[in-house]
Amino acid sequence: MNISKTRQIIGWTISGLLAVLFLYSAAGKLFLQPEQMGQMHLANWRIVIALGEIGSALLFLYPKTNVYGTLLLSSYLGGAIIIHMTGGMSILLPAVILVTVWVIGFIRNPELLIKHADEN
């Protein structure tokens, strides 16, 4: 399915911004704020979580693996929402980012919204 030039530009722009957000977040886990992971009882997992976040963001950015990146980032953000809920923090930010990931996933992959005739 062909995507309009405007949709492509919007998709790439927001995908790039989301990738930068996730890469910055992963850098924070690795270098900038490792003590915050300790407060959430995830200090032993911070490197694994950060590497998963980096890999998912890169898969999300690359067109051929965008669907996989969307699914992986959804799982990551679902975990973030759970951690925020159990820690008494607001879930607003990870929830908004999750919805944005899905909207961009659908903008870049409109075939995800189309029901194929052979699925009946």
Secondary structure, DSSP 8 states (H G I E B T S, - for coil): ----HHHHHHHHHHHHHHHHHHHHHHHIIIII-HHHHHHTT-GGGHHHHHHHHHHHHHHHHSGGGHHHHHHHHHHHHHHHHHHHHHTT---HHHHHHHHHHHHHHHHH-GGGGS--GGG-
